[in-house]
Amino acid sequence: MLSNVSFRRPDRAGGVTQTPFPYQQLFILALCRLCEPIAFMSIFPYIYFMIGSFGITDNEAQIGLYAGLITSAFAFAEFSTGVLWGRLSDKVGRKPVLMAGLIGTLLSMLVFGFASSLPIALLGRALGGALNGNIGVLQTTVAEIATEKAHQPSAYAIMPFVWSFGSILGPFIGGALAEPCVTYPSLFARGTVFDRYPFLLPNVVCAMILMLGILVGILFLEETHQEKKYRRDIGLEIGRRLLGFFDLCGRRNPPIKCIDANLEESRSLLEDEPPPGYRTTEGSPRYPSSRSLSPAAPPYSRSEARITWARKAPTVGMQKAFTRPVIVHIVGFGILAYHTMSFDQLMPIFLSSKMSKESPRLPFRFTGGFAMSSKDEGVLMVGQGVYSMFAQAVLFPLLARRFGCLSIFKLTVIIWPLLYFLVPYTVLLPPRYQTFGICFCLFWRTTAQALSYPPNNIMLTNSAPSMLVLGAINGVAGSTASLCRAFGPTITGLVHSRGVNIGVSGLAWWITGLVCIVGALESLFMEEPKVESCITDLIDEEAIDDHAMINPLSINAAIVAATRPGPIGTDGLSKGPKDPLHPSDEHTA
């Protein structure tokens, strides 16, 4: 796939340089991505209290179960439409699907904010999951932007980094703005809409952030699909005009007229119509329909070579797309999603639960939590997010370049299960050590997540037999993860409810640890693929470079010269000039 082949350009010294890191587009994609974790994570600090405000139960175990249902509603709906969104992105492009996902998330936040009962809350979360297929499309977009193997660790760490940053802002917004009439009585009076809907304000703020992300994406995000990236993008043209108007990037952006001309030429190539200035030359036996350029035509460019070769690139069927390595990485992705989401579900409940007054009966029979407020939980999540940003941006790329993705992934998932068996016992620590115990567990979990998700995504991308079906592969992977995220909180909530009732509050943690052990065993079947594996069946990179460097003017001149009668040689044949493309042929028919 040509849009995923990094063309090497000779430098002035005659050497070969790598393509620069695609900071600009990854930054814009990150701005669009930032909106989703803010919206998704903002509900966790107040979900426990929101369910209580519905008045359906006072039982802590039942509250945990309903919280799991609300969390699972999003994931179940996302699972049901994830493959469809992935396939749709292969047909219409990545950008429209990404923007549709943000719009769907915005609508779901407003519905959730106005929820005054459990069914409405479930509907709001399900709506966001059904209309948001970005989990797989984002990975595909990153793969199509970062095409150099040296760029992959840093590029694939950006989206988790953004999620970590969003996981700071989201809980902070949710915890600080929930129930504003109670928290800020001088600013929000009783009897207003925020009193009737005490959890509306954080959702409105998240909706405004989503609107900003949608605007940035429409104006500045470029399409990355190899066959759709050359079509006209009105939103992108408006964004460039705005940048030109404010003179922010005047030196880096070409004039709008030149951009429009290039878009028209690219579109005509994609539609198999000859661009202006091209004509067909007849009369050459070797080249019966060779193209030549008029004197006013622009020189042959690499972008034209990309379009021409993209049409000739063979496709890979859906059945052949899901090879054994691809399936193994998708299964590993699903297992990761199951137990990490279960952790996210259990930890807020564990922190919010009341302290137990009963004496523990070790090793397994004990209950209770830390009775933390939503603000205290928000502070912990902020600290977790700050460290996660460091782990994603610095720690993972450093270790990935040193030891490789597969080694890091295996080591992480092998030692991860121990965490789930230790977390419940932190409640038994002396009070002065409890905060340290909680922070240590969150540190462990954050490090493990930073060293597991990006390597799995990189290995899944590099395992794809063709980049042309990467959208579908990531769609299936995203749907698998969504299904596991749906079952994770639901099953965990049921098990937690049962465990509390029988006096074993750690039951859900330990069963989740068993699932994590399954993931550790599954990782033994993984193999680190070569980054070239996804493009070798499609195209020869050197052939593309050679093809792109050939000037059609030279070809046309050679053809004309070869057909002219030259001096008569000793063998009685015309000694025309040698064909520069076929130097072994002395004569032209």
N, C-alpha and C positions, 0 to 999 in steps of 0.2 A: 504494500500500500504506500503510495507515494507521499501522502501527507504525513506518514510516520517514518519516512526515511530521512535521515539527517544528511543533507548534501554537504560535502566537504569542499571548502573553498581554498584555493592556493593563496598563500600570503605572498608578500613582496619578496621574500627570500626564496620562494619556490617550494616551501614546505606546505603542509596541510594543517589547517586549523579546524578545531571543532566549532560547531555552531554555538553561539552564546546562549547562556541560560535564559529561558523565556520568562523573565521577571514580570513583564507588563501584563500579559494575558493571565498568568497565574495569580497575580495580584488582583485583577478584576474578578476572576473566578472566585478567589478567596473572599472578596467583599460580598459576592452573591451567596456564597456558602455560609458566611458568618450569621446571616439572618436566621437560618434554620436551627442551629443549636441554641441560640438565644430563645427562640420560641419554644423549642422542645423541652429544654431544661428548666424553663422558668416556672413550670407547674410543680416541680418536686418539693420545694420548700413549703408549699401551702396545700398540697393535695390531701394530706392527712386531715387538715382542718376544714378543707372544702367538703369532704365527704361527711364530716361531722355536722357541718351546717345544713346538709340535706335532711337531717333528722331521721335517717333510716335505721340507724343503730348506734348504740353506745358501746358496743363490744369492740375492744381493740382488735381482736382477731378478725372480726368481720370487716372492720375498717381496712385492715391490711388486704383482705380478699378483694374488696371493692376497688382499692387503689390498684391492685394488680389487673383488674378487669379494664380500668380506664387506660392504663398503660398498654395493655394488650390490644385494645381496640384499634389503636393507631397501627400497630405492627400487623395485625390480621388483615386490615384493609390494604396496607402497603403490600403485603404478600399477594393479595388477590389481583393486584394491578401491576406489580413490578415488572413481570416479563413483558406485558403489553407495552409499558412505557419504554422498556429497552428496545423492543422490536420497532416501536414507533420512531425512536431516535435514529435507528438505522435507515429509516425511510424518509423522514422529514428533516433530520438534522438534530444536533444536540441542543442548540440554543433554544428553539421553541419549547422543547420538553422541559428544560431547566426553568424557563420563565413560567411555564404552566404550573410547575411544582411549587414555585414561590407564591403564585397567586392562590393555589389551593391551600397552602399553609396559612396564608393571610385570612382567608374565609373561615378556616377551621378555628383560628384563634378568636375571632369575633363570636362565633357560635359558642365556643367553650366559655368565653368570658360572661356571656349572658345566661349561662346554664344555672338553673335554680333547682334542678333535680338530677338524679343519676342518669336517666335515659338521655337527657339533653347533653350532658357531659360526654356520655359515650358516643352520641351522634357527632359531636364536634370533633372528637379525636379520630373517629373513623373517617370522617370527611377529609381530614388532613392527610391520613394515610392513603386513601384511595386516589386523591388528586396529586399526590407527591411521589413521583418516580425517580427522584434525583439521586437516590443512594447508589444505583448502578450507573446512571448516566454520568455522574460526576467522575467516577473512576475511569470511565471511557474517555471523557474529555481530557483528564490529566494525562492519560496514556498517549493521546493524540497531540498534546502540546509538548510534553517532555519525551522526545524521541531518542535522545542520547542515553546510553547506559550509565554514563558518569553523572547524568542529571537526575536519574531516577530516585536515589535516596532522598535528596533534598526536595524534589518535586512532590513525591508521595508523602513526605512529612508535613507539607504545607496544609493540606486539608485536615488532618488530625490536629495540627497546631491551631488552626482556625476553630475547630470544634472545641478544643480546650479553652481557647479564649472566649468562645461563646458560652462555654459551661461556667465561666466566671460571671459574665454579664447576666446570663439568663437567671440563675438562682438569686443573684443580687437584686435584679429587677423584681422577680417573683416574691422574694422574701421582704423586700423593702416597701413594695407598693400594694401588697395584699392587705385587705381590710383597712383601707386608708382612713375611714371614719373612726377607727379605734386607734390606729397608730398616729395619725395626724389630725386630731379633732379640730384644730384651729384652721386648717385648710379645707377640710372636707366635712361639711355639716351633716347632721343626721337628716334623714328624709329625702336626700338626693338620690340620684341613680346609683351612685357608688355605695350608698347604704343598702339599697335594695339588692344590688349585685356586688357584694363585697370583694369579689375576685375579678372584676371587670378591668380595673385600671392597669394591672400588669399586662393583660392581653391587648389592650388598646395600644400601649406603648410598643409592644412587640409587633403589632400590626403596622404601626408607623415605620418601624425599622425595616420590616419586610417591604413596604412600599418603596423605601429608599433603595433597597437591594434590587428590586425589579427595575427601577429607573436606571440604575447603573448598568445592569445587565443588558437592557434594551439598547442603550446608547453606546456601550463600549466593549461588550463581550463579542468576540469574533467566533464564527462558526468553525468547527474543527473537523467535521465529517469530510472525508476526502472528495466525495462527489457533490457535496452541498456547499462547500466553503467558497466556491467561486461565484455563486449566484448573488444577485443584488440584495443588499441588506439596507433597507431604508433607515432603520434605527441607527445602524452604524454610521451611515452617511450623515445623519443629523448630529450624531455625537462628534464626528470629525469637524463638521461645520461649527459646532459650538466651541470646540477647542481652537479652531482657527479664528473664530470671532474674538475669543478672549486672549488669543496669541499666547497660549500656554505651551503649545508644542509645535510652533510654526516651523522650526528647523527640522524636526523629525518627521512631520507629516507632509506628504506631497500635496500639491494643490488639489482641490476637490475635482477640478476638471480632469486632471490626470487620473485620479482614482476612478472617476466614472468611466473614463475611456478604457482603463484596464478591466473594470468589471464587465463592460460591454464585450470586450474581446474574449474574456474568459467565458462569458455566458454563451457566446456564439460557438466556441470550441466545444463546450459541454453539449450543445444541441446538435453537434455534427454539422454545423454550417460554417463555411469558410469565412474567416474574419476579413474585414476590409483590407485590401492590399494583396491578398493571396489570389493566385490564379493557377490553373492547371496547364502544364506544358505537355503537349503531345509530340510524338515523333521519335522518342527515345525507346529503343527496344528494351533496354535494361530498366528504364524507369518509365513505364507507359503512362503513368498519371502522377508525375512528380510535381510537388508544389514549388513555386518560386515566388519571390517577393518583388513587388514593384519598388522603384527607387524610393518612394515615399513611405514604404512600410517600415515599421519598427523592427529592430534586430530580433532574431529568435532568442527567446528567453527560457530560463529554467521553468518558469511557471507554465509555459506552453508545453514543455516536455512532461511536466507533472500531469497535466490534464490529459494529454495524448496517451501516456502510459497508464494512467488510471483507468481509462476506458478499456484497455487491453488486459488489465490485470484479471486473472481468473478468480472466480468466487469459490468459496468453500461452503458446502452444504451444512445445514444445521446439525445433521447426525454426525458428520465428521468433525464438527466444531468441538463437541464435548468428548475430548480424548480422556484417557485415564488420568494424566496429570491434572487436567482441568477439573475433572470431577473430584479428585482428591483435595485440591485446594478449595473448591466450593464447599465440600463437606467440612473441612477445617474452619472455614469462614463461618459456617452455620453454628458449629460448636462454640466458637469464640463468642458469637452473638448471644447464644443462649445463656452462658454462665456470666458474661459481663453485664448483660441486662438484668439478670437475676440479682447480681450484686447491687446494681443501681436501685433495684426495687427494694431489696432487704435493708440496705444501710439506713435510708431515712426513717423507716419504720423502727429499726433497732435503736436509732438515736432518739426518736420521739417517744418511745414506749416508756411507761412509768417504771420507776425503780421497784424492784421486787422486795417485799417484806418477809418473804419466806426464806428459810435457810437452804442453801443448795445441797443437793445430794450427789456428790461427784461419783463418776466422771461425767454423767450426761444429764441428770435431772436438775435443772435450774432455769429460771425465767427472769424477765425484767430487761430494762434498757437503761438509758441515761437521762430520760426526761428533759431533753434539750428543746429549746424554743426554736421557732422557724428562723429567727435572726441568727442564733448560734449555729444552726445548720448551714445557713448561708455563708457565714464566715469560714466554716470548714471547707465548703465547696469552693469558695474563692481561693483559699490556700491550695487546695488540690488542683484547681485549674492553672494557677500560676506555675506550680511545679510541672504540670503536664505540658505546658508550653515549652519550658526548658527541655524536658525529655524529648519532645517531638522535634524541636528545632535544632538541638545540639547533640543530645545523647545518641539518638537513633542514627542520624547520618554518620556520625563519627564511628560508631560500632559497626554499622553496615559496611562501610568502606574497609574496615579493618578485618572483620571476620566473615562477612557475607550474610545475606538475608536468611538463608536456611539454617545456619548454625545458631544465629541469634534466636530465631523463632523456636527451634527445638529446645534450646536451653530454657527459654522463658516458659513454655507451656509445660515442661517437665516439672519445674519447681513450683508452678502456680498453684496446684491443688492444695499444697500445705497451707496456703493463706486461708482457704475456706474452712479448714478444720480449726484454725486458731482464732478467728474473729469472734465467735460467741463467748470465748473465755475472757475477753477483755472486760466484760461486765463484772467479773469476779476479782479484778485487780483492786488494790487499795485505791481510795479516791484520788490521792495525789499522783498516782501513776496512770489513771484512766485516760486522761487527755493524751498522754504520750502513747499509750497503746492504740488509741483510735488513729492518731496521726501516723503512727508506724504502719498500720494496716492500709490506710489510704495511700501512703507513699509507695508501699509494695504494689498495691493494685494499679496505681497510676503508671509506675515504671513498667510493669508487665504489659499493660495495655499499649503503651508507647512502643514497646519492642515486639509486638505481635501483629497488630493490624496492618501497619505499613509493609512489613515483609510479606505478609500473606497477599496483599493487594499487588505488590510488585511481581511476585512469583506467579500469581494468577494471570496477570497481563502477559508476562513473558512465556507462559505456557500456551497461550492462544495460538492455534494453527494459522490463523489469519486475522489481521486487524479489521478486516471487513465485517467480521461477525463478533467483534469485541463488545459491541453494544448489547447483543443478545446474551452473550456469556455473562457480562456484568449484570444484565437484567435478571438472569436466573440466579446468579450469586446474591444479588440484592433481595430477591424474593425469598430465597432460602434463609438468608439472615433475618428477614422480616418475620418469616414463619417461626423461626426459633426465638426471636425476640417476643413474639406473641405468646408462644407456649411457655417461655421462661417465666415471666411475671405471673401468668395464670397458675401454672403448676406450683411455682414457688409460693404464691399466695395461699393456695390450698394446703400445701404442706406446712407452711408457717402457722396457719390457723389451727391445723391439727396438732402441731407440736406444742403450741401455747396451751391448748386444751388439756394435753396430757402432761404438761409440766416440763417439756423439753424444747425450749425456745431455739436451740441450735440445730434442730432437725433439718430445717430447710437449708441451712448453710452446709451441712455435711452431705446432704444429697446432691447439692450443687457441686460440691467438691468431687463427688464420684463422676459427674458428667465431665468435669475438667480433666479427670484422669483418663477418660475415654478420648478426649482431645489430645492428650499427651501421647497416648498409644497410636492414635491415627497419624500423628506427625512423623512417626517412624517410616511411613510409606511415602513421604514426600521427597521429591528430588528437585534440586534447583535447576530450572531450565536455562538454556542459553537465550540471551536477549534477541539473537538473530532468528530464533525459531519461528517467530510470528510473521516474518517477512520473506524468508528464503524461498517459500513456495510461490510467492507472488511476483517477485521482481529481483533483478540483479542490480545492486546499487551502483556498481562500477559501470554497468551498461547504461544506466540512467544518466550518470555523470557524463559519459562519452556522448550519449545521445543529445544531452542538453547543450554540450559545448559545440556541436556541429552547426555551422552557419548555413542556412538554406541558400543564401546568395552564392556561397562557394560551391555548393552542390550543383546549382543551376548553371553556373559558369563552366563547371567541369563537364556537364552533360552536353552543353552547346559546343564546347571545344572538341569533345570526343566525336561529335557527328560531322564536323567540318573535314573536308578532304585536305590532307597534308601532303608533304613530299613523298614521292614514290620510292619505296625501299627496294633493295636488291631482290626481294621475293615477289615484287610486283604488287604489293599491297600498300595501301596508304598508311604512313607512319604518323598517325595522330598522337597526341599527348596521352600519357598514361592516365587512367582513371584514378584519381586520388583515393577513392574509396576501395578500389580493388587493384592494387599495384601489381598483382601477379598477372593481370590480363594485359597483353600488349596491344590488343586491337579491340575495337568496338564494332559490333555488328552493324 
